Amino acid sequence: MRWLLTATLALAACQSGAAPSARPAALELVEAPAVKDVAAYVAPLASQAAADHKKLVVYVGASWCEPCRYFHKAAAAHELDDAFGDLRLVVFDADRDQAALEAAGYRYPMIPLFALPSPDGRASGQQFGGSIKGDGAVAQIAPNLRALVGPR
């Protein structure tokens, strides 16, 4: 009898024209390993992001950076998917990766840093950095990040 109820419900769903709900695009975080050549690491990611219809952003943060922690936590919890489902962030650590980032042109007086890479993986010069402390950091970063990457 249980199978009859299951079959009836399945048939009703099919006949109602109800399509399965499409999962919205998600903001993606790609944790970068320690690399000596940031440009060589980022270049294929930029190509893949373009093929996947995503915009790639180099994101530099640090564990001690309060705005970085707020932003990273919100991104990892999928709280930013609606606004930034078109982005893929490649995440570097400012303390670990500073020399390699600077060699690839990613220079920053403040973090978090959000930078658009060139197709060769080097910094394009389009970037912004820094934010306010506290739980308002994400709200302060979001419009700057959208202005950096352009409309969806």
N, CA, C and O atoms as a GROMACS GRO file, in nm:
protein
  608
    1MET      N    1   0.081  -0.118   0.000
    1MET     CA    2   0.000   0.000   0.000
    1MET      C    3   0.088   0.126   0.000
    1MET      O    4   0.055   0.225  -0.066
    2ARG      N    5   0.199   0.122   0.074
    2ARG     CA    6   0.288   0.237   0.078
    2ARG      C    7   0.342   0.268  -0.061
    2ARG      O    8   0.353   0.385  -0.098
    3TRP      N    9   0.374   0.166  -0.140
    3TRP     CA   10   0.426   0.189  -0.274
    3TRP      C   11   0.323   0.258  -0.362
    3TRP      O   12   0.358   0.337  -0.449
    4LEU      N   13   0.194   0.228  -0.339
    4LEU     CA   14   0.088   0.291  -0.417
    4LEU      C   15   0.080   0.440  -0.387
    4LEU      O   16   0.062   0.521  -0.478
    5LEU      N   17   0.093   0.476  -0.260
    5LEU     CA   18   0.092   0.617  -0.221
    5LEU      C   19   0.212   0.690  -0.282
    5LEU      O   20   0.197   0.801  -0.333
    6THR      N   21   0.330   0.629  -0.276
    6THR     CA   22   0.450   0.689  -0.333
    6THR      C   23   0.435   0.707  -0.483
    6THR      O   24   0.469   0.813  -0.536
    7ALA      N   25   0.385   0.606  -0.552
    7ALA     CA   26   0.366   0.614  -0.696
    7ALA      C   27   0.263   0.721  -0.732
    7ALA      O   28   0.281   0.794  -0.829
    8THR      N   29   0.157   0.730  -0.655
    8THR     CA   30   0.053   0.830  -0.681
    8THR      C   31   0.108   0.971  -0.664
    8THR      O   32   0.081   1.058  -0.746
    9LEU      N   33   0.185   0.992  -0.558
    9LEU     CA   34   0.245   1.124  -0.536
    9LEU      C   35   0.345   1.159  -0.645
    9LEU      O   36   0.352   1.274  -0.689
   10ALA      N   37   0.423   1.062  -0.688
   10ALA     CA   38   0.520   1.087  -0.794
   10ALA      C   39   0.450   1.120  -0.924
   10ALA      O   40   0.492   1.211  -0.996
   11LEU      N   41   0.344   1.047  -0.957
   11LEU     CA   42   0.268   1.072  -1.079
   11LEU      C   43   0.203   1.209  -1.074
   11LEU      O   44   0.201   1.280  -1.174
   12ALA      N   45   0.149   1.246  -0.959
   12ALA     CA   46   0.086   1.377  -0.945
   12ALA      C   47   0.188   1.489  -0.965
   12ALA      O   48   0.157   1.590  -1.027
   13ALA      N   49   0.308   1.472  -0.913
   13ALA     CA   50   0.412   1.573  -0.931
   13ALA      C   51   0.451   1.586  -1.077
   13ALA      O   52   0.472   1.697  -1.126
   14CYS      N   53   0.460   1.475  -1.147
   14CYS     CA   54   0.495   1.478  -1.289
   14CYS      C   55   0.384   1.544  -1.370
   14CYS      O   56   0.413   1.622  -1.462
   15GLN      N   57   0.261   1.515  -1.338
   15GLN     CA   58   0.149   1.570  -1.414
   15GLN      C   59   0.127   1.718  -1.384
   15GLN      O   60   0.070   1.789  -1.466
   16SER      N   61   0.169   1.764  -1.269
   16SER     CA   62   0.146   1.904  -1.233
   16SER      C   63   0.240   1.998  -1.307
   16SER      O   64   0.223   2.120  -1.304
   17GLY      N   65   0.340   1.939  -1.374
   17GLY     CA   66   0.436   2.021  -1.446
   17GLY      C   67   0.540   2.083  -1.353
   17GLY      O   68   0.617   2.169  -1.395
   18ALA      N   69   0.541   2.041  -1.230
   18ALA     CA   70   0.638   2.096  -1.135
   18ALA      C   71   0.777   2.048  -1.172
   18ALA      O   72   0.804   1.928  -1.177
   19ALA      N   73   0.864   2.143  -1.199
   19ALA     CA   74   1.002   2.110  -1.231
   19ALA      C   75   1.083   2.110  -1.102
   19ALA      O   76   1.051   2.184  -1.009
   20PRO      N   77   1.186   2.030  -1.098
   20PRO     CA   78   1.270   2.034  -0.979
   20PRO      C   79   1.332   2.173  -0.967
   20PRO      O   80   1.370   2.235  -1.066
   21SER      N   81   1.342   2.220  -0.843
   21SER     CA   82   1.395   2.355  -0.825
   21SER      C   83   1.543   2.358  -0.861
   21SER      O   84   1.620   2.272  -0.820
   22ALA      N   85   1.580   2.458  -0.939
   22ALA     CA   86   1.719   2.474  -0.977
   22ALA      C   87   1.794   2.537  -0.861
   22ALA      O   88   1.747   2.632  -0.799
   23ARG      N   89   1.910   2.484  -0.833
   23ARG     CA   90   1.991   2.536  -0.724
   23ARG      C   91   2.057   2.666  -0.772
   23ARG      O   92   2.118   2.667  -0.879
   24PRO      N   93   2.046   2.772  -0.696
   24PRO     CA   94   2.107   2.899  -0.738
   24PRO      C   95   2.259   2.887  -0.743
   24PRO      O   96   2.318   2.805  -0.672
   25ALA      N   97   2.320   2.968  -0.825
   25ALA     CA   98   2.466   2.969  -0.833
   25ALA      C   99   2.523   3.012  -0.699
   25ALA      O  100   2.467   3.098  -0.630
   26ALA      N  101   2.634   2.954  -0.664
   26ALA     CA  102   2.696   2.982  -0.534
   26ALA      C  103   2.828   3.054  -0.551
   26ALA      O  104   2.904   3.027  -0.644
   27LEU      N  105   2.856   3.146  -0.460
   27LEU     CA  106   2.988   3.206  -0.451
   27LEU      C  107   3.084   3.094  -0.415
   27LEU      O  108   3.060   3.017  -0.322
   28GLU      N  109   3.193   3.084  -0.489
   28GLU     CA  110   3.288   2.975  -0.466
   28GLU      C  111   3.416   3.028  -0.404
   28GLU      O  112   3.469   3.132  -0.445
   29LEU      N  113   3.466   2.956  -0.306
   29LEU     CA  114   3.594   2.985  -0.243
   29LEU      C  115   3.692   2.875  -0.280
   29LEU      O  116   3.665   2.757  -0.256
   30VAL      N  117   3.804   2.913  -0.338
   30VAL     CA  118   3.910   2.817  -0.372
   30VAL      C  119   4.029   2.853  -0.285
   30VAL      O  120   4.094   2.956  -0.306
   31GLU      N  121   4.059   2.769  -0.188
   31GLU     CA  122   4.170   2.794  -0.097
   31GLU      C  123   4.301   2.762  -0.170
   31GLU      O  124   4.326   2.647  -0.205
   32ALA      N  125   4.382   2.863  -0.192
   32ALA     CA  126   4.509   2.845  -0.262
   32ALA      C  127   4.611   2.779  -0.169
   32ALA      O  128   4.620   2.812  -0.051
   33PRO      N  129   4.688   2.686  -0.224
   33PRO     CA  130   4.798   2.630  -0.144
   33PRO      C  131   4.914   2.730  -0.144
   33PRO      O  132   4.911   2.829  -0.217
   34ALA      N  133   5.014   2.705  -0.064
   34ALA     CA  134   5.135   2.788  -0.068
   34ALA      C  135   5.201   2.764  -0.203
   34ALA      O  136   5.237   2.651  -0.236
   35VAL      N  137   5.218   2.869  -0.280
   35VAL     CA  138   5.281   2.858  -0.412
   35VAL      C  139   5.390   2.963  -0.424
   35VAL      O  140   5.382   3.070  -0.363
   36LYS      N  141   5.493   2.934  -0.504
   36LYS     CA  142   5.599   3.030  -0.527
   36LYS      C  143   5.564   3.125  -0.640
   36LYS      O  144   5.607   3.240  -0.642
   37ASP      N  145   5.484   3.076  -0.736
   37ASP     CA  146   5.447   3.156  -0.853
   37ASP      C  147   5.296   3.172  -0.858
   37ASP      O  148   5.224   3.086  -0.911
   38VAL      N  149   5.248   3.282  -0.801
   38VAL     CA  150   5.104   3.307  -0.793
   38VAL      C  151   5.044   3.318  -0.933
   38VAL      O  152   4.936   3.264  -0.958
   39ALA      N  153   5.112   3.387  -1.023
   39ALA     CA  154   5.058   3.406  -1.159
   39ALA      C  155   5.039   3.272  -1.229
   39ALA      O  156   4.936   3.250  -1.294
   40ALA      N  157   5.135   3.182  -1.216
   40ALA     CA  158   5.123   3.050  -1.279
   40ALA      C  159   5.009   2.969  -1.217
   40ALA      O  160   4.947   2.888  -1.285
   41TYR      N  161   4.981   2.991  -1.089
   41TYR     CA  162   4.870   2.922  -1.024
   41TYR      C  163   4.736   2.982  -1.065
   41TYR      O  164   4.640   2.909  -1.089
   42VAL      N  165   4.729   3.115  -1.074
   42VAL     CA  166   4.602   3.184  -1.100
   42VAL      C  167   4.561   3.176  -1.247
   42VAL      O  168   4.442   3.168  -1.276
   43ALA      N  169   4.656   3.179  -1.341
   43ALA     CA  170   4.622   3.183  -1.484
   43ALA      C  171   4.527   3.071  -1.527
   43ALA      O  172   4.426   3.101  -1.590
   44PRO      N  173   4.553   2.944  -1.496
   44PRO     CA  174   4.457   2.841  -1.537
   44PRO      C  175   4.323   2.852  -1.464
   44PRO      O  176   4.219   2.813  -1.518
   45LEU      N  177   4.325   2.905  -1.342
   45LEU     CA  178   4.199   2.926  -1.270
   45LEU      C  179   4.116   3.034  -1.340
   45LEU      O  180   3.993   3.024  -1.345
   46ALA      N  181   4.182   3.136  -1.393
   46ALA     CA  182   4.112   3.241  -1.466
   46ALA      C  183   4.048   3.184  -1.592
   46ALA      O  184   3.933   3.216  -1.624
   47SER      N  185   4.121   3.101  -1.663
   47SER     CA  186   4.066   3.038  -1.784
   47SER      C  187   3.947   2.948  -1.750
   47SER      O  188   3.846   2.952  -1.818
   48GLN      N  189   3.960   2.870  -1.645
   48GLN     CA  190   3.852   2.780  -1.605
   48GLN      C  191   3.730   2.858  -1.559
   48GLN      O  192   3.617   2.821  -1.591
   49ALA      N  193   3.751   2.965  -1.485
   49ALA     CA  194   3.639   3.046  -1.438
   49ALA      C  195   3.562   3.104  -1.557
   49ALA      O  196   3.439   3.104  -1.558
   50ALA      N  197   3.635   3.152  -1.657
   50ALA     CA  198   3.569   3.207  -1.776
   50ALA      C  199   3.488   3.098  -1.846
   50ALA      O  200   3.376   3.123  -1.890
   51ALA      N  201   3.544   2.978  -1.856
   51ALA     CA  202   3.472   2.867  -1.919
   51ALA      C  203   3.348   2.829  -1.840
   51ALA      O  204   3.249   2.782  -1.896
   52ASP      N  205   3.353   2.848  -1.708
   52ASP     CA  206   3.241   2.815  -1.619
   52ASP      C  207   3.144   2.932  -1.602
   52ASP      O  208   3.050   2.923  -1.523
   53HIS      N  209   3.166   3.041  -1.676
   53HIS     CA  210   3.083   3.162  -1.666
   53HIS      C  211   3.086   3.223  -1.526
   53HIS      O  212   2.985   3.269  -1.474
   54LYS      N  213   3.205   3.220  -1.468
   54LYS     CA  214   3.228   3.281  -1.337
   54LYS      C  215   3.332   3.392  -1.353
   54LYS      O  216   3.412   3.389  -1.447
   55LYS      N  217   3.331   3.487  -1.264
   55LYS     CA  218   3.433   3.590  -1.258
   55LYS      C  219   3.530   3.552  -1.148
   55LYS      O  220   3.490   3.522  -1.036
   56LEU      N  221   3.659   3.552  -1.181
   56LEU     CA  222   3.761   3.514  -1.082
   56LEU      C  223   3.815   3.639  -1.014
   56LEU      O  224   3.847   3.739  -1.078
   57VAL      N  225   3.824   3.630  -0.882
   57VAL     CA  226   3.877   3.739  -0.800
   57VAL      C  227   3.982   3.679  -0.707
   57VAL      O  228   3.958   3.577  -0.642
   58VAL      N  229   4.098   3.744  -0.702
   58VAL     CA  230   4.199   3.706  -0.604
   58VAL      C  231   4.162   3.776  -0.473
   58VAL      O  232   4.146   3.898  -0.469
   59TYR      N  233   4.150   3.698  -0.369
   59TYR     CA  234   4.108   3.747  -0.237
   59TYR      C  235   4.220   3.717  -0.139
   59TYR      O  236   4.258   3.601  -0.121
   60VAL      N  237   4.274   3.822  -0.076
   60VAL     CA  238   4.383   3.806   0.020
   60VAL      C  239   4.331   3.847   0.157
   60VAL      O  240   4.281   3.958   0.176
   61GLY      N  241   4.344   3.758   0.251
   61GLY     CA  242   4.300   3.782   0.388
   61GLY      C  243   4.403   3.729   0.486
   61GLY      O  244   4.512   3.686   0.447
   62ALA      N  245   4.368   3.732   0.612
   62ALA     CA  246   4.455   3.678   0.717
   62ALA      C  247   4.369   3.642   0.837
   62ALA      O  248   4.262   3.700   0.859
   63SER      N  249   4.418   3.547   0.914
   63SER     CA  250   4.340   3.501   1.030
   63SER      C  251   4.323   3.610   1.135
   63SER      O  252   4.226   3.609   1.210
   64TRP      N  253   4.416   3.703   1.142
   64TRP     CA  254   4.410   3.809   1.243
   64TRP      C  255   4.327   3.929   1.197
   64TRP      O  256   4.302   4.020   1.276
   65CYS      N  257   4.285   3.930   1.071
   65CYS     CA  258   4.212   4.043   1.012
   65CYS      C  259   4.063   4.027   1.039
   65CYS      O  260   3.999   3.937   0.984
   66GLU      N  261   4.008   4.115   1.123
   66GLU     CA  262   3.867   4.104   1.160
   66GLU      C  263   3.771   4.113   1.040
   66GLU      O  264   3.683   4.028   1.028
   67PRO      N  265   3.785   4.212   0.950
   67PRO     CA  266   3.695   4.216   0.835
   67PRO      C  267   3.708   4.092   0.747
   67PRO      O  268   3.610   4.045   0.689
   68CYS      N  269   3.830   4.038   0.736
   68CYS     CA  270   3.853   3.916   0.658
   68CYS      C  271   3.774   3.800   0.718
   68CYS      O  272   3.711   3.723   0.646
   69ARG      N  273   3.780   3.788   0.847
   69ARG     CA  274   3.708   3.679   0.915
   69ARG      C  275   3.557   3.690   0.892
   69ARG      O  276   3.491   3.591   0.862
   70TYR      N  277   3.503   3.810   0.906
   70TYR     CA  278   3.359   3.829   0.884
   70TYR      C  279   3.321   3.794   0.740
   70TYR      O  280   3.224   3.724   0.716
   71PHE      N  281   3.400   3.844   0.644
   71PHE     CA  282   3.367   3.819   0.504
   71PHE      C  283   3.379   3.670   0.473
   71PHE      O  284   3.290   3.612   0.412
   72HIS      N  285   3.489   3.609   0.514
   72HIS     CA  286   3.512   3.467   0.484
   72HIS      C  287   3.403   3.380   0.547
   72HIS      O  288   3.355   3.286   0.484
   73LYS      N  289   3.366   3.411   0.668
   73LYS     CA  290   3.261   3.334   0.736
   73LYS      C  291   3.128   3.345   0.660
   73LYS      O  292   3.060   3.245   0.640
   74ALA      N  293   3.092   3.466   0.618
   74ALA     CA  294   2.968   3.485   0.543
   74ALA      C  295   2.972   3.412   0.408
   74ALA      O  296   2.873   3.352   0.366
   75ALA      N  297   3.086   3.418   0.341
   75ALA     CA  298   3.100   3.350   0.212
   75ALA      C  299   3.091   3.198   0.230
   75ALA      O  300   3.021   3.131   0.154
   76ALA      N  301   3.161   3.145   0.329
   76ALA     CA  302   3.161   3.000   0.352
   76ALA      C  303   3.023   2.950   0.395
   76ALA      O  304   2.988   2.835   0.367
   77ALA      N  305   2.945   3.035   0.461
   77ALA     CA  306   2.810   2.997   0.506
   77ALA      C  307   2.705   3.020   0.397
   77ALA      O  308   2.585   3.005   0.422
   78HIS      N  309   2.750   3.055   0.277
   78HIS     CA  310   2.660   3.078   0.162
   78HIS      C  311   2.565   3.194   0.182
   78HIS      O  312   2.459   3.200   0.118
   79GLU      N  313   2.601   3.288   0.270
   79GLU     CA  314   2.517   3.405   0.292
   79GLU      C  315   2.529   3.506   0.179
   79GLU      O  316   2.447   3.598   0.169
   80LEU      N  317   2.630   3.491   0.092
   80LEU     CA  318   2.654   3.586  -0.016
   80LEU      C  319   2.621   3.529  -0.153
   80LEU      O  320   2.647   3.594  -0.255
   81ASP      N  321   2.567   3.410  -0.157
   81ASP     CA  322   2.539   3.345  -0.286
   81ASP      C  323   2.444   3.424  -0.374
   81ASP      O  324   2.467   3.435  -0.495
   82ASP      N  325   2.339   3.480  -0.316
   82ASP     CA  326   2.243   3.556  -0.397
   82ASP      C  327   2.309   3.675  -0.465
   82ASP      O  328   2.281   3.703  -0.581
   83ALA      N  329   2.395   3.744  -0.394
   83ALA     CA  330   2.459   3.863  -0.448
   83ALA      C  331   2.580   3.831  -0.535
   83ALA      O  332   2.610   3.905  -0.629
   84PHE      N  333   2.650   3.721  -0.504
   84PHE     CA  334   2.777   3.694  -0.570
   84PHE      C  335   2.791   3.550  -0.622
   84PHE      O  336   2.900   3.494  -0.621
   85GLY      N  337   2.682   3.492  -0.666
   85GLY     CA  338   2.687   3.357  -0.721
   85GLY      C  339   2.766   3.350  -0.850
   85GLY      O  340   2.796   3.240  -0.897
   86ASP      N  341   2.799   3.464  -0.908
   86ASP     CA  342   2.876   3.468  -1.032
   86ASP      C  343   3.026   3.476  -1.007
   86ASP      O  344   3.104   3.490  -1.102
   87LEU      N  345   3.068   3.468  -0.880
   87LEU     CA  346   3.210   3.483  -0.847
   87LEU      C  347   3.275   3.355  -0.798
   87LEU      O  348   3.212   3.269  -0.736
   88ARG      N  349   3.403   3.345  -0.830
   88ARG     CA  350   3.490   3.242  -0.773
   88ARG      C  351   3.608   3.318  -0.713
   88ARG      O  352   3.679   3.388  -0.785
   89LEU      N  353   3.628   3.305  -0.584
   89LEU     CA  354   3.737   3.373  -0.515
   89LEU      C  355   3.849   3.274  -0.489
   89LEU      O  356   3.827   3.168  -0.430
   90VAL      N  357   3.969   3.308  -0.533
   90VAL     CA  358   4.086   3.227  -0.500
   90VAL      C  359   4.150   3.294  -0.379
   90VAL      O  360   4.195   3.409  -0.387
   91VAL      N  361   4.155   3.222  -0.269
   91VAL     CA  362   4.187   3.277  -0.137
   91VAL      C  363   4.334   3.253  -0.104
   91VAL      O  364   4.382   3.140  -0.100
   92PHE      N  365   4.405   3.365  -0.078
   92PHE     CA  366   4.544   3.359  -0.036
   92PHE      C  367   4.556   3.415   0.105
   92PHE      O  368   4.472   3.494   0.148
   93ASP      N  369   4.659   3.372   0.176
   93ASP     CA  370   4.687   3.419   0.311
   93ASP      C  371   4.794   3.527   0.304
   93ASP      O  372   4.904   3.502   0.254
   94ALA      N  373   4.765   3.645   0.355
   94ALA     CA  374   4.858   3.758   0.348
   94ALA      C  375   4.991   3.727   0.416
   94ALA      O  376   5.096   3.768   0.367
   95ASP      N  377   4.988   3.657   0.526
   95ASP     CA  378   5.112   3.628   0.598
   95ASP      C  379   5.197   3.524   0.523
   95ASP      O  380   5.318   3.542   0.509
   96ARG      N  381   5.136   3.421   0.478
   96ARG     CA  382   5.208   3.312   0.411
   96ARG      C  383   5.250   3.349   0.269
   96ARG      O  384   5.359   3.313   0.226
   97ASP      N  385   5.165   3.422   0.197
   97ASP     CA  386   5.183   3.440   0.053
   97ASP      C  387   5.228   3.579   0.009
   97ASP      O  388   5.232   3.606  -0.111
   98GLN      N  389   5.260   3.667   0.102
   98GLN     CA  390   5.287   3.806   0.066
   98GLN      C  391   5.394   3.821  -0.042
   98GLN      O  392   5.370   3.892  -0.140
   99ALA      N  393   5.508   3.756  -0.030
   99ALA     CA  394   5.616   3.772  -0.127
   99ALA      C  395   5.574   3.722  -0.265
   99ALA      O  396   5.601   3.787  -0.366
  100ALA      N  397   5.508   3.606  -0.269
  100ALA     CA  398   5.465   3.550  -0.398
  100ALA      C  399   5.357   3.638  -0.462
  100ALA      O  400   5.356   3.656  -0.584
  101LEU      N  401   5.265   3.692  -0.381
  101LEU     CA  402   5.162   3.781  -0.433
  101LEU      C  403   5.225   3.908  -0.489
  101LEU      O  404   5.188   3.951  -0.599
  102GLU      N  405   5.318   3.968  -0.417
  102GLU     CA  406   5.382   4.090  -0.464
  102GLU      C  407   5.460   4.067  -0.592
  102GLU      O  408   5.463   4.153  -0.680
  103ALA      N  409   5.524   3.950  -0.605
  103ALA     CA  410   5.598   3.918  -0.727
  103ALA      C  411   5.505   3.911  -0.849
  103ALA      O  412   5.548   3.935  -0.962
  104ALA      N  413   5.378   3.879  -0.824
  104ALA     CA  414   5.279   3.873  -0.933
  104ALA      C  415   5.202   4.004  -0.948
  104ALA      O  416   5.105   4.011  -1.023
  105GLY      N  417   5.244   4.107  -0.875
  105GLY     CA  418   5.182   4.238  -0.888
  105GLY      C  419   5.068   4.267  -0.793
  105GLY      O  420   5.008   4.374  -0.799
  106TYR      N  421   5.038   4.174  -0.705
  106TYR     CA  422   4.930   4.194  -0.608
  106TYR      C  423   4.989   4.263  -0.485
  106TYR      O  424   5.037   4.198  -0.392
  107ARG      N  425   4.984   4.396  -0.487
  107ARG     CA  426   5.036   4.475  -0.376
  107ARG      C  427   4.917   4.537  -0.303
  107ARG      O  428   4.819   4.577  -0.365
  108TYR      N  429   4.928   4.543  -0.172
  108TYR     CA  430   4.813   4.589  -0.095
  108TYR      C  431   4.858   4.657   0.032
  108TYR      O  432   4.937   4.601   0.108
  109PRO      N  433   4.808   4.777   0.056
  109PRO     CA  434   4.837   4.843   0.183
  109PRO      C  435   4.745   4.795   0.294
  109PRO      O  436   4.778   4.804   0.412
  110MET      N  437   4.627   4.743   0.255
  110MET     CA  438   4.530   4.695   0.353
  110MET      C  439   4.465   4.566   0.303
  110MET      O  440   4.455   4.541   0.183
  111ILE      N  441   4.421   4.486   0.398
  111ILE     CA  442   4.344   4.368   0.364
  111ILE      C  443   4.209   4.378   0.434
  111ILE      O  444   4.195   4.452   0.531
  112PRO      N  445   4.110   4.307   0.386
  112PRO     CA  446   4.114   4.213   0.276
  112PRO      C  447   4.138   4.286   0.143
  112PRO      O  448   4.098   4.401   0.124
  113LEU      N  449   4.204   4.213   0.053
  113LEU     CA  450   4.227   4.261  -0.082
  113LEU      C  451   4.140   4.180  -0.176
  113LEU      O  452   4.132   4.058  -0.165
  114PHE      N  453   4.075   4.248  -0.268
  114PHE     CA  454   3.998   4.185  -0.374
  114PHE      C  455   4.055   4.240  -0.504
  114PHE      O  456   4.050   4.361  -0.527
  115ALA      N  457   4.109   4.154  -0.590
  115ALA     CA  458   4.178   4.199  -0.711
  115ALA      C  459   4.139   4.113  -0.830
  115ALA      O  460   4.125   3.991  -0.819
  116LEU      N  461   4.123   4.178  -0.943
  116LEU     CA  462   4.096   4.106  -1.067
  116LEU      C  463   4.228   4.066  -1.130
  116LEU      O  464   4.316   4.151  -1.148
  117PRO      N  465   4.244   3.938  -1.164
  117PRO     CA  466   4.367   3.897  -1.230
  117PRO      C  467   4.359   3.921  -1.381
  117PRO      O  468   4.250   3.923  -1.439
  118SER      N  469   4.474   3.938  -1.443
  118SER     CA  470   4.484   3.939  -1.588
  118SER      C  471   4.478   3.794  -1.635
  118SER      O  472   4.494   3.703  -1.554
  119PRO      N  473   4.455   3.771  -1.764
  119PRO     CA  474   4.453   3.632  -1.813
  119PRO      C  475   4.581   3.554  -1.783
  119PRO      O  476   4.579   3.432  -1.772
  120ASP      N  477   4.695   3.627  -1.770
  120ASP     CA  478   4.821   3.558  -1.740
  120ASP      C  479   4.838   3.531  -1.590
  120ASP      O  480   4.940   3.477  -1.548
  121GLY      N  481   4.737   3.567  -1.509
  121GLY     CA  482   4.740   3.540  -1.365
  121GLY      C  483   4.800   3.651  -1.282
  121GLY      O  484   4.788   3.651  -1.159
  122ARG      N  485   4.864   3.747  -1.348
  122ARG     CA  486   4.920   3.861  -1.275
  122ARG      C  487   4.809   3.959  -1.239
  122ARG      O  488   4.699   3.953  -1.293
  123ALA      N  489   4.838   4.050  -1.147
  123ALA     CA  490   4.741   4.151  -1.107
  123ALA      C  491   4.710   4.243  -1.224
  123ALA      O  492   4.801   4.282  -1.298
  124SER      N  493   4.584   4.276  -1.241
  124SER     CA  494   4.542   4.365  -1.350
  124SER      C  495   4.550   4.512  -1.308
  124SER      O  496   4.546   4.602  -1.393
  125GLY      N  497   4.562   4.537  -1.178
  125GLY     CA  498   4.559   4.674  -1.128
  125GLY      C  499   4.420   4.715  -1.082
  125GLY      O  500   4.405   4.818  -1.016
  126GLN      N  501   4.319   4.637  -1.116
  126GLN     CA  502   4.183   4.664  -1.071
  126GLN      C  503   4.163   4.591  -0.938
  126GLN      O  504   4.159   4.468  -0.934
  127GLN      N  505   4.152   4.668  -0.831
  127GLN     CA  506   4.142   4.608  -0.698
  127GLN      C  507   4.093   4.709  -0.598
  127GLN      O  508   4.089   4.829  -0.625
  128PHE      N  509   4.056   4.659  -0.481
  128PHE     CA  510   4.031   4.744  -0.364
  128PHE      C  511   4.068   4.664  -0.241
  128PHE      O  512   4.071   4.541  -0.244
  129GLY      N  513   4.097   4.734  -0.135
  129GLY     CA  514   4.136   4.667  -0.013
  129GLY      C  515   4.091   4.743   0.109
  129GLY      O  516   4.062   4.862   0.105
  130GLY      N  517   4.085   4.670   0.217
  130GLY     CA  518   4.048   4.727   0.346
  130GLY      C  519   3.899   4.727   0.369
  130GLY      O  520   3.820   4.716   0.276
  131SER      N  521   3.863   4.739   0.495
  131SER     CA  522   3.724   4.745   0.534
  131SER      C  523   3.716   4.790   0.679
  131SER      O  524   3.818   4.804   0.747
  132ILE      N  525   3.596   4.811   0.724
  132ILE     CA  526   3.573   4.848   0.863
  132ILE      C  527   3.577   4.724   0.951
  132ILE      O  528   3.557   4.612   0.903
  133LYS      N  529   3.600   4.743   1.076
  133LYS     CA  530   3.595   4.633   1.171
  133LYS      C  531   3.451   4.612   1.214
  133LYS      O  532   3.367   4.700   1.198
  134GLY      N  533   3.424   4.493   1.267
  134GLY     CA  534   3.292   4.464   1.322
  134GLY      C  535   3.200   4.397   1.221
  134GLY      O  536   3.239   4.368   1.108
  135ASP      N  537   3.076   4.374   1.266
  135ASP     CA  538   2.982   4.298   1.184
  135ASP      C  539   2.931   4.376   1.064
  135ASP      O  540   2.855   4.322   0.984
  136GLY      N  541   2.969   4.502   1.049
  136GLY     CA  542   2.932   4.580   0.931
  136GLY      C  543   3.029   4.563   0.816
  136GLY      O  544   3.008   4.620   0.709
  137ALA      N  545   3.134   4.485   0.835
  137ALA     CA  546   3.237   4.468   0.732
  137ALA      C  547   3.180   4.412   0.602
  137ALA      O  548   3.210   4.463   0.494
  138VAL      N  549   3.098   4.309   0.612
  138VAL     CA  550   3.044   4.246   0.491
  138VAL      C  551   2.958   4.345   0.414
  138VAL      O  552   2.966   4.352   0.291
  139ALA      N  553   2.876   4.420   0.485
  139ALA     CA  554   2.790   4.520   0.419
  139ALA      C  555   2.872   4.630   0.355
  139ALA      O  556   2.830   4.689   0.255
  140GLN      N  557   2.988   4.660   0.411
  140GLN     CA  558   3.076   4.762   0.353
  140GLN      C  559   3.152   4.707   0.233
  140GLN      O  560   3.176   4.780   0.137
  141ILE      N  561   3.192   4.580   0.238
  141ILE     CA  562   3.269   4.518   0.130
  141ILE      C  563   3.181   4.492   0.008
  141ILE      O  564   3.225   4.514  -0.106
  142ALA      N  565   3.059   4.446   0.029
  142ALA     CA  566   2.973   4.399  -0.081
  142ALA      C  567   2.958   4.499  -0.196
  142ALA      O  568   2.979   4.459  -0.311
  143PRO      N  569   2.923   4.625  -0.174
  143PRO     CA  570   2.907   4.715  -0.289
  143PRO      C  571   3.040   4.743  -0.360
  143PRO      O  572   3.041   4.764  -0.482
  144ASN      N  573   3.150   4.745  -0.286
  144ASN     CA  574   3.281   4.764  -0.348
  144ASN      C  575   3.319   4.644  -0.435
  144ASN      O  576   3.375   4.660  -0.543
  145LEU      N  577   3.287   4.526  -0.386
  145LEU     CA  578   3.315   4.406  -0.464
  145LEU      C  579   3.230   4.402  -0.590
  145LEU      O  580   3.280   4.365  -0.696
  146ARG      N  581   3.103   4.438  -0.579
  146ARG     CA  582   3.016   4.440  -0.698
  146ARG      C  583   3.065   4.544  -0.798
  146ARG      O  584   3.063   4.519  -0.919
  147ALA      N  585   3.110   4.659  -0.750
  147ALA     CA  586   3.163   4.762  -0.841
  147ALA      C  587   3.290   4.712  -0.910
  147ALA      O  588   3.314   4.744  -1.026
  148LEU      N  589   3.371   4.634  -0.839
  148LEU     CA  590   3.494   4.581  -0.898
  148LEU      C  591   3.465   4.483  -1.011
  148LEU      O  592   3.527   4.491  -1.117
  149VAL      N  593   3.373   4.392  -0.989
  149VAL     CA  594   3.349   4.285  -1.087
  149VAL      C  595   3.244   4.321  -1.192
  149VAL      O  596   3.234   4.254  -1.295
  150GLY      N  597   3.168   4.424  -1.167
  150GLY     CA  598   3.065   4.462  -1.263
  150GLY      C  599   2.934   4.390  -1.236
  150GLY      O  600   2.925   4.304  -1.149
  151PRO      N  601   2.832   4.427  -1.313
  151PRO     CA  602   2.699   4.369  -1.290
  151PRO      C  603   2.696   4.219  -1.323
  151PRO      O  604   2.781   4.167  -1.396
  152ARG      N  605   2.598   4.154  -1.268
  152ARG     CA  606   2.578   4.010  -1.293
  152ARG      C  607   2.532   3.987  -1.433
  152ARG      O  608   2.511   3.872  -1.472
   0.00000   0.00000   0.00000
